[in-house]
Amino acid sequence: MRVLQVTGSSAGGVARHAREISSLLAAGARPLGTLPGPGEQEVRVLLAGPADVLAPLADDGTRGARAVRTREVEIADRPRAQDLAAVAALRRLAADADVVHAHGLRAGALTVLAMRALSPRPRLVVTVHNLPVGGPRVRAVAAALERLVARGADVVLGVSGDLVQRMRDRGARQVERALVPAPARVATGDVDAAELRSSLGLAEGERLVLTVARLAPQKGLDLLVDAAALLDGRPSDGGPPDGGRGRHAAGTHSWRWVVVGDGPLRARLTDRVRDAGLPVILAGRREDVPELLAAADVVVSTATWEGQPIAVQEALRAGAPVVATDVGGTREVTGDAAVLVPAGDAAALAAGVAEVLADPARARALRAAARDRAAALPGPAEVRAQLLRVYTS
């Protein structure tokens, strides 16, 4: 089976997911270069997308990544003059495929347009990864793209239940929830929590509140600052303390909130944290995220919307207590193994974090529940099985 994967430019998880499933499909369950066994489906994968999206495959030494062929096709995150060239390129590539799988609304819409003139036409699958956010014009354009994708694709996959229903309402003939597991990265060896905390700037005895997120609007990081201010016992505008429940004498704190990640909101968040004098550290990108998750006293997600949040899945795997906003597919990932609070409610978020920090028994129960939940989450085998079923049924 010849599969064409299509993805556009992405600073988030969409392109990473496209690379991962391309590698997973190409690797199969046999050594690279050997023939498939009886009844086994051989899958040849071509991944098309912008150069920066394809580049990480060259550094990936896994057998699946080595088996994926690539073709550069410039698909931007908004309309561009090169869209016509992208449609023409996708039409040529799709003509040699049995199945075409596009990721995201923009890539999906361009692929639908590219395949209209093909006869016979390959099977088309589109995964919708995000809920559109923005003003009325942005939402109107997104709705038009959703209708185009819903009516042009043979199968639509949504990364959360609300997206599945949304695309069904847009007219999709066959729609189901995609499986998007976190990469299988875990802490290597014993984690020296004290050393890690020190490397982040925590003083001895301070508890580690951890958020791993891109510093972008969808991640709700203004809510994080507001909740940190409440947890610190002061208004988020930097005014005088109103209780200081998170602070010790002489201006020290019982906790620090560390945010791992980078993005367009970094300068704005830096200013807010500095002006309010909060014990929040913007740590930037780190390569030791699994170790940080294992060392954290509580992991917090403040997103305004998520599909199947990778950081939350990784926190569950690390056995960390999780406090998260109850948005999108987050509950579908955590089940009862996390403290879920309403989106935008800083007081509820601060209370959830405070509960975990103040109650060791509650924290232990959440750690145990996290490990149990992580064991039940889908893995690569389930993802590959779903895709092969969707591609062939």
N, C-alpha and C positions, 0 to 999 in steps of 0.2 A: 504494500500500500504506500502510495506516494502522498505525503502530507506537506502542504505549504502552510507555515505559521507566519502570521503578519502582525507586526506591532509598530506603533508610532513612537515618537519621542516621549520619554517619561523620566521624571526625576524620582518617581516613587516605585511602587512594587509591580506595576503592570509589566514593564519590560523584563524585570527579573523573573516574573512568573512565566513569561513566554519563553525565556531562555531555559528555565528549569524543566518545563514540560517538554520542550524540544529535545533536551538531553535525555530525559526520562524515556520518551518514546523511542528515540534512536538507540538507546542502550539495550532495551529489552531485557531478557533474562538469560542471555547467552553471551559468551565471549565475543568481543568485536572481531569481525572477519570470518566467523563461522556461519554455517547455514542454519536456518531455523529448523527446529524439530517438527515432528508430525503435529499438525493442528496449530502450530504457533504462527502468529502473524508477523511477517517481516515488515518493518516500518522504516521508510527512508524519508528523512525530514530535511526540508529547506526552510530556513528562517529568513524572512525579509523584513528590513526595517532600516532606520538611520544608522550610520556608521558607529556612533557612540553607544548605541544599544547592542550592536553585534560584537564590539571589541572585547568585552569580558570573556566571550567564549574562547578566544585565542589563549587566554591565560588559565583556562580551566583544563586541568589534565585528566579529567574523568573520561572514561571510554565513551559515554554518551555525548559529551561535548565534542569530542574528537570526531564523532560520526555525523554531526550536524553540519550540513552545508549552509552557506550564508550568501545573501545577495543584498547589496545596499539599495534601498528604496527610501527616498526622503519623504517621510510622513510627519508633518509638523502638528503641534497641538492646537493649531487654529488655521483657518483658510490661508493658503499661500498660492502664489503663481505656479509653483511646481506641482500642485495637486493634479493637473492634467497629465503631467509626465508620470506621476505616481500611479494614476489609474491605468495608463497604457502599460507601464511596467508590470503591474499586478495582473493585468489581463494576459500578458504573455506568460508569466509564471504560472498562473492558475490553469492555463490550457494544458499543462503537463502534469497536473495534480489529480489525484482521485478525491482528495478532501482538502478544503481550505479552511483554516481556523484563524480568525482575526480577533484581536484583543483591543478592547476600548471602542468608544463610539466613533471617533474619527477614523481609525483604521477600519472599523467595521463598515462604516458608510462608504468609504472609498472602495472597499473590496466589493460591496454590493454593486456599486456602479460599474466596476471593472468587469464583473461576471455577467452582466446583463446580456452582452452580445455573444456569449459563448454557447455553443451547441455542439456536442452535449456539454452540459454544465456540471462541474464537480459539486459534490455536497459541500454546503457552506455552513459553518458553525461560527458563531460570534459570542465571545464572552464579554459581558458588560461588567466593568470593575468598579465603577464609581457612581454615586448619586450626584447629579449636576448641582452645582452651587453657584450663586451669583445673582445678578439683578434680573429684571423681567426679560431683557433682550437675550441674555445668556440662556435663561431657562427656556425661552421660546425656540431658540436655535437647537438646544439639546433635545427638546420634545420632537422637533422635526427629524433630527437624526435618529432618535429612538424609533419613531414610526418607520423610517426607511429601513433600519436594521431589522426591526421586528417582522416586517412584511417581506424582506428580501432574503432572510436567512432560513435555512431548513431547521436549524436548532439554535436557540439562544440559551446561553448559560449565564446565570446571575450569581455573583459571589455572596449574596445574602438574600434572605427571604423577602425583604421589601423590594429588592431589585427584581426578583423573580415575578412578584405580583405586578410590579410596574410594567415590565415588558409584556406580561400577559395582557394587561390592560391596553397596551399599545398595539396589540394584534398579533403577537408571536404565536405561531402555530404549535410549536413544541418548545417548552421552556422548563428548565430545571436548575437546581442549585449546583454551582460548580464546587469542586473540592480544591481548596487552596491551602495546603499544609505549609507550615514554617519549614525553612531549610533545616536539615538535621545537623545543627551545630550545637554542641554542648560544652560545658566547662571541661577543660582537660586537666585531670589530676585533682589533687586537693586544692581548694581555694583558700588562700590566706586572706581572710576578710579584713583583718587589721591593716595589712599592707595595702590592699586595694583602697580602703577608706582613706588611708593616709595619702595615697597618690591622687585622690580626688580633692584633697584639702579638708577632710573631716578631722576634727579634733578627737582625742581619745574619749570614748563614751558617747559620742554623737551617733544617733540612729540614721540609717541611710534610707531616705525616700527617693525612689528612682523612677524616672520617666525616660523611655527610649522612643524618640519620635523625630520626624522631620519638622523643622521649625517653619511650618506652613499653616495657613488659615484653618484647614480641615482638622488639624490636631488640637484646636481649642486651647491654645497655650495661655491666652489671657485668663481663662478660667483657672489655670494652674496658678498664676500669680495671685489672683483673688483668693483662692483657697489657701495658698501659702501665707498670705497676710492674715487670714482668719485663724489659721493654725498657730501663727506667731503671736496672736493676740493684739493685732493692730489693724486699722482700716487699710484697704489696699491703695489709698491715695497717699500713703506715707505719713499720715498723721500720728499723733501720740499713741502709745500702746493703750489697749483697753482690756487688759487682763493678763497678757503675757504668759498664757498657759503653755506655750512651747519654748519658753526662755528660762534660763537659770539666772542666778545672780551675776553681776558684773558683765552683763551683756552677752554672755555665752548662751548657746542653745542646746536643747536636748536632741535636735535632729537637724539635718540639712537635706534639702531637696535638690538632687542632681539631675540635670536634663542632658541626656546624651543624644547628639544629633546636630545637624546644621540645616540652614535654609534661609529663605528670604526675610524671615521675621527676626533674625538674630539681633540686629541692631536695636530694633524696637523693644524687644524683650529685655535686652541688656539695660536699656534706659529705665524701663519700668522697675526692674529688680533693684537697680542702683538707687533710684529715686525713693523707693519705698524702704530701702535698707533691709531687704529680706535675706534670710539664709538660703538662697537659691543659687546654685552654681551651674552655669551653662558650660558644660564640659566639651562641647564640640563632638566631632566624630571620634569614636574609639573602636579598636579592634578586639577588645576583650569584653564584649557585651555578654556572652554567656557567663563569664566569671562574675561580672557585675550583678547580673540577675541572681546568681547563686548567693551573693553576699548581701543582697538588699534585705532590709527589714520589711519593706512593702514596695510593690511596683504599681504605678498609677498611670492610667490612660485617661486623658481629658478630651478625647476627640469629639467633634461635632457629628461625625459619621465615620463608620468603619464597615468594611465588608467582613473579612475573616482576619482580624488584625494579627499580623505576624508577631509583633512585640508581645502581645498578650499570650499567644501560643507558646512563645519561647519562655515567657515567665512561668507559665503552667509547667512546662517541661523542667524548669529549674526548681520547681517546688516552692515558688515564692508566693506569699500572700498578694492578692491582686485587688485593687480598688479601681473601678472603671465606670465611665459614663455608659448608660444603657442605651446605646444607639446602634442602628443598622444591624449587622450580624454579630455584634459582640456577645450577646447572650447565647447565640447559637454555638459560639466557641466555648464559653466558660461554663454553661449550665449553671449549677448552684455552687460552683467552686470559686466564686469571687463575690466581693461586695459591689453591687451595681447601684448607681445613683442616677437621678435624672440629669439629662444634659443641661448645661448652663447653670446648675445649682451649686454655687461655690460653697455654701454652708453645708450642704449634704456631703459634698466631696471632702471638705475639711473634717467633718464628723466621722466619715468612713475611715480616713487615714488615722485620725486620732484614736479611734476604736482599736485598730490593729496595733498601733504603737503602745497603747495602754494596757492591753489585755493579752498576756502571753498565751493563755489557753486558746483564745480566739485565733491568734496568729498560728499556733500549732495546728489547729483544726483546718485552717485555710491551706496550710502547706500540704497536709495530707490529702485534702480534697483536690488540690491542684495537681498533685502527682497522679491521682486516680483518673482525673479528667484528661490529663495529657496522654495517658495510656490508651484512652478510648478515642482520641482524635485520629482522623484518617492519615495514612502515610502514603508513600510513593506508590506502593502496589495498588492501593484503592484508587488513586488518581489515574494511573495508567489504565486500569480496568474500566473506569468510567469513560475515559476518552475513547478507548477502542470500541466500547459499546455505542457511544454517541456517534462515532464516525461511521459505523457499519450498520446500524439498525434503522 
